[in-house]
Amino acid sequence: MLFWPAKKGAVSVLKPLNYRIKQLPLPCWIAYGEPNQHNKKEMITTKSKERKPIKHPAHNNQENKALKFEEFRQEVLNDYKLAFLSRQMSFIARREVLTGKAKFGIFGDGKEIAQIAMAKQFRKGDWRSGYYRDQTFMLATGMTTPKKFFAMLYGETRTHLNPDNGGRSMNNHFGTRLIDDNGNWLPQTTMGNTASDISPTAGQMPRLVGLALASKLYRQQPELSHLTQFSNNGNEVAFGTIGDSSTSEGLFFETMNAAAVLQIPMAVSVWDDGFGISVPVDLQTVKASISKALRGFEKQKKDKNGILIFEGYGWDYAGLCQMYEEGISQCRQNHVPVLFHVKELTQPTGHSTSGSHERYKSKERLEWEKENDCIVKMRQWLLETNLADDQTLNTLEKEATTEAHSAQKEAFKEYMAPMRQERRQLVELVQNKKCDCGTKGEQEIKAIIDNLNKAVTLNRKEILSAARKILRHSCASCSSQDPFKDRLKQWVADYFRMGKEKYNQYLYDESDHSPLKVEPVPPRYADDAPMVPGREIIRDNFDALFAKNPRILTLGEDTGKLGDVNRTLEGLQEKYGQWRVRDTGIHEATIIGQGIGLALRGLRPIAEIQYFDYILYALHVISDDLATTHYRTKGGQKVPLIVRTRGHRLEGIWHSGSPLSMVINSIRGVHVCVPRDMTRAAGMYNTILEGDDPALVIEPLNGYRIREKQPANFGEYKIPLGVPEVIREGSDVTLVTYGSCVRIAIEAVEQLEKAGISVELIDVQTLLPFDIRGIILNSLKKTNRIVFFDEDVPGGATAFMMQKVIEEQGGFYHLANRPVTITAKDHRPAYGTDGDYFSNPNAEDVYETIYDLMAEDFPQKFLPIY
């Protein structure tokens, strides 16, 4: 029996290697040649050619536990074949892009051996949050196939052929389908799970914290033990992968710090090929080594927290297997985060199909990469150890190449088949036309069809573009002589509908789990209902929700012990425990990341960002990841996360802005709620928690101390999303606003009423979705005048609302006067009461704007104020 070498500090120790083969934990040993009766054998690794004699263990019963040598040998050969297959897939895919069959390519060549070693430790129920270099890992774990790889490369939109992203993302952007067609969760413990990949560098890191934290919660909290479809007693590891240069991003350090503090089963592999596109590592990372840079994070024996750090070489098959076995074992059993720094990797095809690495790598570097390619080194090792001969490896390589080419051909054939059929349908429709559209028209139509038939890279753009151009040249008499034009118009309309499903749908949940399908329930009040501060309404409503649903938890800065800075969670940590009402450090990006990961794993997190302007620190995570998940997976994944914050009408540049336009235009896919008081806010939380879409709720900060009537049905009443409320009816002008501006509007409306102006005041309540029932349009039909009011910058959310009502709802046709907006100044508000008054719109601004609007029609009645 022989052993892998493992290094512990500076001392070389011998220990058996246990790694996973085909999802089963099996002990395996490696020998130099076939085992025999000698007492001494030579220990071989791919890292070193030195041979050291070692002794067999004394007990023969250990021999029975080892894989038979031939079984082990076959497994190693299978690994080599898989690595070679993945490499051939990269080469073929690159050619497909360069010949125009595919749009763009970015691949994982050069990382194959390390990813195979890592995959041996991946179990059912585990999670991956990686990036676009991980194709070999996905193949090795069975989470993708060569055919699916090529289907994704071409942009296949059918999810049974491209389940990862349905053509919504570029190639190598993987994602397990976590929900069925009805929006129900699939059992995660019976499969490998991949969070949907995103392109932004290090963007995959924040959610990794939440994916790993979920395992810790599932292991430690008995209240969650019944959720067996999401966890097996918290034994799941969250595997993260990242390129070495992307570790320079703040998201990486924020993630590693959060994980080190939390002590969660998170395993991060850094693929280090020495470059970040053209920039070498010494210009990227201090000490030119991320593992050296993170030594201060390293967990020592007496430390309560920290991370374990391992280093390996990307061409060292044996050493990598040992490294991952040891590291993942500690990560899984002890819930300690681990960093694997895999060095001396190569990138044979360069960064992507957009460029060539020969432009920035020296001849010496290119020659070194050729000699130290991980597949080349493993081949050498297999020959040196007599695990295989040249003929055997040649046969494996030939088989892998054939398999890669077959997968590409099948995927391309399936991808092209429907488009060729669609083109044929259009051509036949045109060829069967009986109407004569005149010489010029017929010539134009024939040229369009000829070009379509000759299209080198057939796609739906070419097909639909041709059909729409043909419509231009179809004469008006077609409808009377031959219904060709009507048939073509119908064909185009049907094609647009098909395109909508393939490319536009699923921004939000469209199943019965949509919060838009939640039946509204009004607040109920006792006859003697007291008037209480708004913060108590939020607190008592959360209390009711937490008592009802053990999956709900909240986390954020000062959220736990303090009960948040406005005491809306006061006493709830003591009542429900630190794991459900959690304090976090000041790291907004990974607060959102924790929420995303927890939500993906079946919990219902509420991630609190202390103030609205702090959301800028996490906006990229919300925009790139949270908001796009349901869309970019074509309904295959959902993230029911609530982001809770507070804002509006604060004092000072950094606590007073209301950058709603920046938010709503960057997080489409997340519902945006802007309640005017805490009763409305609580009702929105109740509604959102009944559905499975993500949402942002911005509570009005100046409403926590204002008293409201106390509802009797906390946790039960539900405010519908996308349905404005008419607060005051009027006949002269429609005034549209939201949030804290409602109180200002009420003050102005009362003053205008004394001047003889009747204003219909509408609170939109949510900006996304916006007025799905046309309530504002109905008001405009009555008043014929409209004013949009908020405290965003000019051209911000007021412009958004105006477009919705005037353009989309058709309000233009009911206007008697120009539509008007009231906004803040271009700059952020100055400090203090006076700074606010001169920076933000006030009741006098609202009064005078509406007064002047009425004076345009009735100058004799409404004399100039100034």
KAPENOR-V6156 format. One record per residue. RES is the residue in three letters. SS is DSSP state (alpha for helix, beta for strand, coil for the rest). NEAR is the number of other C-alpha atoms within 12 Angstrom. Layout:
BEGIN
res=(RES:RES)
ss=(SS:SS)
near=(NEAR:NEAR)
END
This chain:
BEGIN
res=(MET:LEU:PHE:TRP:PRO:ALA:LYS:LYS:GLY:ALA:VAL:SER:VAL:LEU:LYS:PRO:LEU:ASN:TYR:ARG:ILE:LYS:GLN:LEU:PRO:LEU:PRO:CYS:TRP:ILE:ALA:TYR:GLY:GLU:PRO:ASN:GLN:HIS:ASN:LYS:LYS:GLU:MET:ILE:THR:THR:LYS:SER:LYS:GLU:ARG:LYS:PRO:ILE:LYS:HIS:PRO:ALA:HIS:ASN:ASN:GLN:GLU:ASN:LYS:ALA:LEU:LYS:PHE:GLU:GLU:PHE:ARG:GLN:GLU:VAL:LEU:ASN:ASP:TYR:LYS:LEU:ALA:PHE:LEU:SER:ARG:GLN:MET:SER:PHE:ILE:ALA:ARG:ARG:GLU:VAL:LEU:THR:GLY:LYS:ALA:LYS:PHE:GLY:ILE:PHE:GLY:ASP:GLY:LYS:GLU:ILE:ALA:GLN:ILE:ALA:MET:ALA:LYS:GLN:PHE:ARG:LYS:GLY:ASP:TRP:ARG:SER:GLY:TYR:TYR:ARG:ASP:GLN:THR:PHE:MET:LEU:ALA:THR:GLY:MET:THR:THR:PRO:LYS:LYS:PHE:PHE:ALA:MET:LEU:TYR:GLY:GLU:THR:ARG:THR:HIS:LEU:ASN:PRO:ASP:ASN:GLY:GLY:ARG:SER:MET:ASN:ASN:HIS:PHE:GLY:THR:ARG:LEU:ILE:ASP:ASP:ASN:GLY:ASN:TRP:LEU:PRO:GLN:THR:THR:MET:GLY:ASN:THR:ALA:SER:ASP:ILE:SER:PRO:THR:ALA:GLY:GLN:MET:PRO:ARG:LEU:VAL:GLY:LEU:ALA:LEU:ALA:SER:LYS:LEU:TYR:ARG:GLN:GLN:PRO:GLU:LEU:SER:HIS:LEU:THR:GLN:PHE:SER:ASN:ASN:GLY:ASN:GLU:VAL:ALA:PHE:GLY:THR:ILE:GLY:ASP:SER:SER:THR:SER:GLU:GLY:LEU:PHE:PHE:GLU:THR:MET:ASN:ALA:ALA:ALA:VAL:LEU:GLN:ILE:PRO:MET:ALA:VAL:SER:VAL:TRP:ASP:ASP:GLY:PHE:GLY:ILE:SER:VAL:PRO:VAL:ASP:LEU:GLN:THR:VAL:LYS:ALA:SER:ILE:SER:LYS:ALA:LEU:ARG:GLY:PHE:GLU:LYS:GLN:LYS:LYS:ASP:LYS:ASN:GLY:ILE:LEU:ILE:PHE:GLU:GLY:TYR:GLY:TRP:ASP:TYR:ALA:GLY:LEU:CYS:GLN:MET:TYR:GLU:GLU:GLY:ILE:SER:GLN:CYS:ARG:GLN:ASN:HIS:VAL:PRO:VAL:LEU:PHE:HIS:VAL:LYS:GLU:LEU:THR:GLN:PRO:THR:GLY:HIS:SER:THR:SER:GLY:SER:HIS:GLU:ARG:TYR:LYS:SER:LYS:GLU:ARG:LEU:GLU:TRP:GLU:LYS:GLU:ASN:ASP:CYS:ILE:VAL:LYS:MET:ARG:GLN:TRP:LEU:LEU:GLU:THR:ASN:LEU:ALA:ASP:ASP:GLN:THR:LEU:ASN:THR:LEU:GLU:LYS:GLU:ALA:THR:THR:GLU:ALA:HIS:SER:ALA:GLN:LYS:GLU:ALA:PHE:LYS:GLU:TYR:MET:ALA:PRO:MET:ARG:GLN:GLU:ARG:ARG:GLN:LEU:VAL:GLU:LEU:VAL:GLN:ASN:LYS:LYS:CYS:ASP:CYS:GLY:THR:LYS:GLY:GLU:GLN:GLU:ILE:LYS:ALA:ILE:ILE:ASP:ASN:LEU:ASN:LYS:ALA:VAL:THR:LEU:ASN:ARG:LYS:GLU:ILE:LEU:SER:ALA:ALA:ARG:LYS:ILE:LEU:ARG:HIS:SER:CYS:ALA:SER:CYS:SER:SER:GLN:ASP:PRO:PHE:LYS:ASP:ARG:LEU:LYS:GLN:TRP:VAL:ALA:ASP:TYR:PHE:ARG:MET:GLY:LYS:GLU:LYS:TYR:ASN:GLN:TYR:LEU:TYR:ASP:GLU:SER:ASP:HIS:SER:PRO:LEU:LYS:VAL:GLU:PRO:VAL:PRO:PRO:ARG:TYR:ALA:ASP:ASP:ALA:PRO:MET:VAL:PRO:GLY:ARG:GLU:ILE:ILE:ARG:ASP:ASN:PHE:ASP:ALA:LEU:PHE:ALA:LYS:ASN:PRO:ARG:ILE:LEU:THR:LEU:GLY:GLU:ASP:THR:GLY:LYS:LEU:GLY:ASP:VAL:ASN:ARG:THR:LEU:GLU:GLY:LEU:GLN:GLU:LYS:TYR:GLY:GLN:TRP:ARG:VAL:ARG:ASP:THR:GLY:ILE:HIS:GLU:ALA:THR:ILE:ILE:GLY:GLN:GLY:ILE:GLY:LEU:ALA:LEU:ARG:GLY:LEU:ARG:PRO:ILE:ALA:GLU:ILE:GLN:TYR:PHE:ASP:TYR:ILE:LEU:TYR:ALA:LEU:HIS:VAL:ILE:SER:ASP:ASP:LEU:ALA:THR:THR:HIS:TYR:ARG:THR:LYS:GLY:GLY:GLN:LYS:VAL:PRO:LEU:ILE:VAL:ARG:THR:ARG:GLY:HIS:ARG:LEU:GLU:GLY:ILE:TRP:HIS:SER:GLY:SER:PRO:LEU:SER:MET:VAL:ILE:ASN:SER:ILE:ARG:GLY:VAL:HIS:VAL:CYS:VAL:PRO:ARG:ASP:MET:THR:ARG:ALA:ALA:GLY:MET:TYR:ASN:THR:ILE:LEU:GLU:GLY:ASP:ASP:PRO:ALA:LEU:VAL:ILE:GLU:PRO:LEU:ASN:GLY:TYR:ARG:ILE:ARG:GLU:LYS:GLN:PRO:ALA:ASN:PHE:GLY:GLU:TYR:LYS:ILE:PRO:LEU:GLY:VAL:PRO:GLU:VAL:ILE:ARG:GLU:GLY:SER:ASP:VAL:THR:LEU:VAL:THR:TYR:GLY:SER:CYS:VAL:ARG:ILE:ALA:ILE:GLU:ALA:VAL:GLU:GLN:LEU:GLU:LYS:ALA:GLY:ILE:SER:VAL:GLU:LEU:ILE:ASP:VAL:GLN:THR:LEU:LEU:PRO:PHE:ASP:ILE:ARG:GLY:ILE:ILE:LEU:ASN:SER:LEU:LYS:LYS:THR:ASN:ARG:ILE:VAL:PHE:PHE:ASP:GLU:ASP:VAL:PRO:GLY:GLY:ALA:THR:ALA:PHE:MET:MET:GLN:LYS:VAL:ILE:GLU:GLU:GLN:GLY:GLY:PHE:TYR:HIS:LEU:ALA:ASN:ARG:PRO:VAL:THR:ILE:THR:ALA:LYS:ASP:HIS:ARG:PRO:ALA:TYR:GLY:THR:ASP:GLY:ASP:TYR:PHE:SER:ASN:PRO:ASN:ALA:GLU:ASP:VAL:TYR:GLU:THR:ILE:TYR:ASP:LEU:MET:ALA:GLU:ASP:PHE:PRO:GLN:LYS:PHE:LEU:PRO:ILE:TYR)
ss=(coil:coil:coil:beta:beta:beta:beta:beta:coil:coil:beta:beta:beta:beta:beta:coil:beta:beta:beta:beta:beta:coil:coil:beta:beta:beta:beta:beta:coil:coil:coil:coil:coil:coil:coil:coil:coil:coil:coil:beta:beta:beta:beta:coil:coil:coil:coil:coil:coil:coil:coil:beta:beta:beta:beta:coil:coil:coil:coil:coil:alpha:alpha:alpha:alpha:alpha:coil:coil:coil:alpha:alpha:alpha:alpha:alpha:alpha:alpha:alpha:alpha:alpha:alpha:alpha:alpha:alpha:alpha:alpha:alpha:alpha:alpha:alpha:alpha:alpha:alpha:alpha:alpha:alpha:alpha:alpha:alpha:alpha:coil:coil:coil:coil:coil:coil:coil:coil:coil:coil:coil:coil:coil:alpha:alpha:alpha:alpha:alpha:alpha:alpha:alpha:coil:coil:coil:coil:coil:coil:coil:beta:beta:beta:coil:coil:coil:coil:coil:alpha:alpha:alpha:alpha:alpha:alpha:coil:coil:coil:coil:coil:alpha:alpha:alpha:alpha:alpha:alpha:alpha:alpha:alpha:coil:coil:coil:coil:coil:coil:coil:coil:coil:coil:coil:coil:coil:coil:coil:coil:coil:coil:coil:coil:coil:coil:coil:coil:beta:coil:coil:coil:coil:coil:beta:coil:coil:alpha:alpha:alpha:coil:coil:beta:beta:coil:coil:coil:coil:coil:coil:coil:coil:coil:coil:alpha:alpha:alpha:alpha:alpha:alpha:alpha:alpha:alpha:alpha:alpha:alpha:alpha:alpha:alpha:alpha:coil:alpha:alpha:alpha:coil:coil:coil:coil:coil:coil:coil:coil:coil:coil:coil:coil:coil:beta:beta:beta:beta:beta:beta:alpha:alpha:alpha:alpha:alpha:coil:alpha:alpha:alpha:alpha:alpha:alpha:alpha:alpha:alpha:alpha:alpha:alpha:alpha:coil:coil:coil:beta:beta:beta:beta:beta:beta:coil:coil:coil:beta:beta:coil:coil:beta:beta:alpha:alpha:alpha:coil:coil:alpha:alpha:alpha:coil:alpha:alpha:alpha:alpha:coil:alpha:alpha:alpha:beta:coil:coil:coil:coil:coil:coil:coil:coil:beta:beta:beta:beta:beta:beta:beta:coil:coil:coil:alpha:alpha:alpha:alpha:alpha:alpha:alpha:alpha:alpha:alpha:alpha:alpha:alpha:alpha:alpha:alpha:alpha:alpha:coil:coil:coil:beta:beta:beta:beta:beta:beta:coil:coil:coil:coil:coil:coil:coil:coil:coil:coil:coil:coil:coil:alpha:alpha:alpha:coil:coil:coil:alpha:alpha:alpha:alpha:alpha:alpha:alpha:alpha:alpha:coil:coil:alpha:alpha:alpha:alpha:alpha:alpha:alpha:alpha:alpha:alpha:alpha:coil:coil:coil:coil:coil:alpha:alpha:alpha:alpha:alpha:alpha:alpha:alpha:alpha:alpha:alpha:alpha:alpha:alpha:alpha:alpha:alpha:alpha:alpha:alpha:alpha:alpha:alpha:alpha:alpha:alpha:alpha:alpha:alpha:alpha:alpha:alpha:alpha:alpha:alpha:alpha:alpha:alpha:alpha:alpha:alpha:alpha:coil:coil:coil:coil:coil:coil:alpha:alpha:alpha:alpha:alpha:alpha:alpha:alpha:alpha:alpha:alpha:alpha:alpha:alpha:alpha:alpha:coil:coil:coil:coil:coil:coil:alpha:alpha:alpha:alpha:alpha:alpha:alpha:alpha:alpha:alpha:alpha:alpha:alpha:alpha:coil:coil:coil:coil:alpha:alpha:alpha:alpha:coil:coil:alpha:alpha:alpha:alpha:alpha:alpha:alpha:alpha:alpha:alpha:alpha:alpha:alpha:alpha:alpha:alpha:alpha:alpha:alpha:alpha:coil:coil:coil:coil:coil:coil:coil:coil:coil:coil:coil:alpha:alpha:alpha:coil:coil:coil:beta:coil:coil:coil:coil:coil:coil:coil:coil:coil:beta:beta:beta:alpha:alpha:alpha:alpha:alpha:alpha:alpha:alpha:alpha:alpha:alpha:alpha:alpha:alpha:alpha:coil:coil:coil:beta:beta:beta:beta:beta:coil:coil:coil:coil:coil:coil:coil:coil:coil:coil:coil:coil:coil:coil:coil:alpha:alpha:alpha:alpha:alpha:coil:coil:coil:coil:beta:beta:beta:coil:coil:coil:coil:alpha:alpha:alpha:alpha:alpha:alpha:alpha:alpha:alpha:alpha:alpha:alpha:alpha:coil:coil:coil:beta:beta:beta:beta:beta:coil:coil:coil:alpha:alpha:alpha:alpha:alpha:alpha:coil:alpha:alpha:alpha:alpha:alpha:alpha:alpha:alpha:coil:coil:alpha:alpha:alpha:alpha:coil:coil:coil:coil:coil:coil:coil:coil:coil:beta:beta:beta:beta:beta:beta:coil:coil:coil:coil:coil:coil:coil:coil:coil:coil:coil:coil:alpha:alpha:alpha:alpha:alpha:coil:coil:coil:coil:coil:coil:beta:beta:beta:coil:coil:coil:coil:alpha:alpha:alpha:alpha:alpha:alpha:alpha:alpha:alpha:alpha:alpha:alpha:alpha:coil:coil:coil:coil:beta:beta:beta:beta:beta:beta:alpha:alpha:alpha:coil:coil:coil:beta:beta:beta:coil:coil:coil:coil:coil:coil:coil:coil:beta:coil:coil:coil:coil:coil:coil:beta:beta:beta:beta:coil:coil:coil:coil:beta:beta:beta:beta:beta:coil:coil:coil:alpha:alpha:alpha:alpha:alpha:alpha:alpha:alpha:alpha:alpha:alpha:alpha:alpha:alpha:coil:coil:coil:coil:beta:beta:beta:beta:beta:coil:coil:beta:beta:beta:coil:coil:coil:coil:coil:coil:alpha:alpha:alpha:alpha:alpha:alpha:alpha:alpha:alpha:coil:coil:beta:beta:beta:beta:coil:coil:coil:coil:coil:coil:coil:alpha:alpha:alpha:alpha:alpha:alpha:alpha:alpha:alpha:alpha:alpha:alpha:coil:coil:alpha:alpha:alpha:alpha:coil:coil:coil:coil:coil:beta:beta:beta:coil:coil:coil:coil:coil:coil:coil:coil:coil:alpha:alpha:alpha:alpha:alpha:alpha:alpha:alpha:coil:coil:coil:alpha:alpha:alpha:alpha:alpha:alpha:alpha:alpha:alpha:alpha:alpha:alpha:alpha:alpha:alpha:coil:coil:coil:coil:coil:coil:coil:coil:coil)
near=(39:37:33:39:35:31:19:16:10:7:9:12:15:23:26:29:34:31:37:31:31:21:21:17:20:24:31:38:41:44:37:34:25:23:28:15:10:15:15:20:25:28:33:34:35:37:29:21:17:14:19:21:19:23:18:27:18:10:11:11:11:18:20:15:18:27:27:22:26:20:20:26:27:23:28:34:32:29:41:43:37:40:45:41:40:46:40:38:42:43:31:35:43:36:25:28:27:18:16:20:30:34:28:28:40:39:40:49:44:46:48:49:51:52:48:46:46:50:44:43:45:43:36:32:38:42:52:48:48:44:42:41:45:48:48:44:43:43:36:37:36:28:34:32:32:41:34:43:51:50:43:45:47:43:39:40:37:30:29:22:29:40:38:48:46:43:39:40:35:36:42:46:45:49:49:43:38:40:30:20:22:19:28:25:30:27:25:31:28:20:27:38:45:48:51:48:44:40:29:23:29:41:43:50:54:51:55:55:52:50:50:54:50:51:47:39:40:35:30:23:24:17:23:31:21:17:27:25:25:39:39:31:27:37:36:44:50:52:50:52:47:45:45:43:31:35:39:28:25:24:34:38:27:34:46:48:34:39:48:37:28:33:37:46:48:55:51:53:52:45:48:41:44:37:32:31:30:24:22:23:27:20:18:25:25:19:14:24:31:40:33:19:23:30:20:19:30:28:24:15:10:8:16:15:26:31:40:42:39:38:35:36:41:45:44:43:44:44:35:45:45:44:42:45:38:38:41:45:33:28:38:36:24:26:38:39:46:47:49:46:39:44:34:35:38:43:42:37:33:32:34:32:28:17:18:18:26:20:15:19:26:14:13:12:25:24:15:22:31:22:22:30:37:42:42:31:35:38:37:29:33:36:23:23:28:22:33:29:19:17:14:22:31:19:19:27:29:19:21:28:27:22:26:33:29:21:29:36:26:22:32:33:21:27:35:27:18:21:28:25:19:29:33:19:24:38:29:19:25:35:20:17:27:21:25:27:28:18:14:15:22:24:17:23:31:26:19:29:31:20:21:31:26:15:21:14:24:30:30:32:20:26:36:33:23:33:40:26:24:36:31:21:29:36:28:20:18:24:21:14:17:21:23:30:32:24:24:34:26:19:28:28:17:18:27:22:16:20:21:16:23:27:27:24:25:33:36:40:39:27:26:19:30:32:33:35:22:28:23:22:20:23:29:20:18:13:11:11:16:17:20:22:25:34:37:35:39:42:34:32:36:41:34:27:35:32:21:18:22:29:35:36:44:46:48:42:32:28:39:34:28:24:34:34:24:30:27:41:38:27:23:35:30:19:20:31:24:25:35:42:38:36:33:35:26:25:36:40:48:49:50:60:54:51:50:51:47:46:44:52:52:41:40:41:46:42:48:49:43:40:35:36:31:29:40:27:25:39:33:31:39:46:32:34:47:51:43:40:49:43:37:42:46:43:45:43:51:53:54:46:50:47:51:45:40:42:38:42:44:32:26:23:22:23:26:36:38:51:38:41:27:25:35:35:23:26:35:32:39:45:46:43:47:50:45:43:39:45:46:44:46:45:43:50:52:42:38:46:41:34:35:43:50:50:52:46:49:45:45:40:37:30:36:29:21:22:20:25:25:30:33:22:25:35:36:32:32:34:38:40:44:32:29:37:32:28:26:24:27:28:24:34:43:46:54:52:47:44:43:40:44:40:31:32:42:33:23:32:38:25:23:32:24:14:21:22:32:28:42:41:43:41:42:46:42:41:42:40:34:39:32:23:20:26:28:45:38:27:37:39:28:24:30:32:44:45:45:46:48:49:47:42:29:29:26:29:38:37:32:32:42:36:23:28:37:31:18:19:25:19:32:23:19:25:26:22:25:24:34:34:35:38:38:37:25:20:23:30:33:25:21:18:17:15:23:27:25:22:32:42:39:33:29:25:31:41:35:29:33:44:37:29:32:36:22:19:19:16:14:10:16:21:17:16:15:7)
END
